[in-house]
Each structure stands twice: as C-alpha cells, then as structure tokens.
Amino acid sequence: MTLAEDKRAARKAAFARRAAAFEARLPGAADRLAEVLSAHRGATVAGYLPIRTEIDPLPAMVRAAAHGPVAVPLIDGPGRPLRFARWSPGIEMVEGPFGTRTPVAPEIVEPDVLIVPLVAFTRGGARLGYGGGFYDRTLALLRARRPTRAIGFAFAAQEAESLPVDDTDAPLDLVVTEAEIILPA
C-alpha cells in the first residue's frame, strides 16, 4: 500500500473509534485541557469549534478567554495555511467551509498555542488529521517564525499504536484526552 492508502485506512479505523467515544460522552477532557491552558495565560490560544464527532474544546476555550486572547481557524482554501480570528463567548458567527463557523467580522491574530483537532494520535506525538494538511502547513509556518505549541485534543480511544506519517506531518507537543495528559517522548 502507498502512504496515502495507509493514511486512508488509518483514518477509517480512527473515525469509527472516535464516533464510539463521542457517543459515550466521557467527562473530564475539557477540564484537563483547561488545566493545560492555564500554563499559557496571556498567550494567544487558537482553539476550534467542533464539527461532526470531534471532542469539544469550548468549555476550556471559554475559561481561557477570561485570561487572554482566544482565536478560531479561518480556512482560506485548499493548499493554504489557516489564519485565525479572535473569538470570545457569544461573538456573532457565520457558516464557513467544511461545516465550520467563523466570526462575522474577523480580527486576525497569530496564536502562540494551538488546540489541534485530530482523527488519531500516537504517544510519540504523531497526528492524523482529515487529510487536507491545513494544520501541518499552519504549524510549519508558525514554527518557522517562533516557538508555537501544538496541543492535540482527542478522546483516549483515538490513540493508535502507530500511524503512517511523512516529513510534512507536524508533530504534537502534547495530547490531552479525557483520561490523561500525554507528553510525547
């Protein structure tokens, strides 16, 4: 199999595990994420508004917004890195691409810390996303400018023993689940 085929197969299996975890509605993940984010008070944090069966970071984002800027991603098109718009609880939003929502009047900011959605992860910090490369391109761009932390946020069931990766796949600095905080070795 090719790397692309390996990634498709890994995605399919991971989506099934994520859907089952989503249905179980296991508690604790947002509290763990808020605990991690408390070490970054004052830094600009980029989260995401969950789609489909993604784990929900909103409670932690609301708590982070009380201590510093919080942003959400803007998708400008295929092959482009993400930009980030300042977000706060109750801000007026509109529909964006791929089922996302974005602020009506986006104020562009550059994050220091990214809460990264994912399909699967490993304990070593590998991440498998949806396949568009948005976060990989974005992390490469941001990390070329200055240190930028990538915090994977997922259900524990999304962990894989190994994942197919290539040179363009950006690693995670840590992973937060409902069960634990994982610091890649």
C-alpha positions, 0 to 999 in steps of 0.5 A, spaced: 500 500 500 502 507 498 502 512 504 496 515 502 492 508 502 495 507 509 493 514 511 486 512 508 485 506 512 488 509 518 483 514 518 477 509 517 479 505 523 480 512 527 473 515 525 469 509 527 473 509 534 472 516 535 464 516 533 464 510 539 467 515 544 463 521 542 457 517 543 459 515 550 460 522 552 466 521 557 467 527 562 473 530 564 477 532 557 475 539 557 477 540 564 484 537 563 485 541 557 483 547 561 488 545 566 493 545 560 491 552 558 492 555 564 500 554 563 499 559 557 495 565 560 496 571 556 498 567 550 494 567 544 490 560 544 487 558 537 482 553 539 476 550 534 469 549 534 467 542 533 464 539 527 461 532 526 464 527 532 470 531 534 471 532 542 469 539 544 474 544 546 469 550 548 468 549 555 476 550 556 476 555 550 471 559 554 475 559 561 481 561 557 478 567 554 477 570 561 485 570 561 487 572 554 486 572 547 482 566 544 482 565 536 478 560 531 481 557 524 479 561 518 480 556 512 482 560 506 482 554 501 485 548 499 493 548 499 493 554 504 495 555 511 489 557 516 489 564 519 485 565 525 480 570 528 479 572 535 473 569 538 470 570 545 463 567 548 457 569 544 461 573 538 456 573 532 458 567 527 457 565 520 457 558 516 464 557 513 467 551 509 467 544 511 461 545 516 465 550 520 463 557 523 467 563 523 466 570 526 462 575 522 467 580 522 474 577 523 480 580 527 486 576 525 491 574 530 497 569 530 496 564 536 502 562 540 498 555 542 494 551 538 488 546 540 489 541 534 483 537 532 485 530 530 482 523 527 488 519 531 494 520 535 500 516 537 504 517 544 510 519 540 506 525 538 504 523 531 497 526 528 492 524 523 488 529 521 482 529 515 487 529 510 487 536 507 494 538 511 491 545 513 494 544 520 501 541 518 502 547 513 499 552 519 504 549 524 510 549 519 509 556 518 508 558 525 514 554 527 518 557 522 517 564 525 517 562 533 516 557 538 508 555 537 505 549 541 501 544 538 496 541 543 492 535 540 485 534 543 482 527 542 478 522 546 483 516 549 480 511 544 483 515 538 490 513 540 493 508 535 499 504 536 502 507 530 500 511 524 503 512 517 506 519 517 511 523 512 516 529 513 510 534 512 506 531 518 507 536 524 508 533 530 504 534 537 507 537 543 502 534 547 495 530 547 490 531 552 484 526 552 479 525 557 483 520 561 490 523 561 495 528 559 500 525 554 507 528 553 510 525 547 517 522 548 
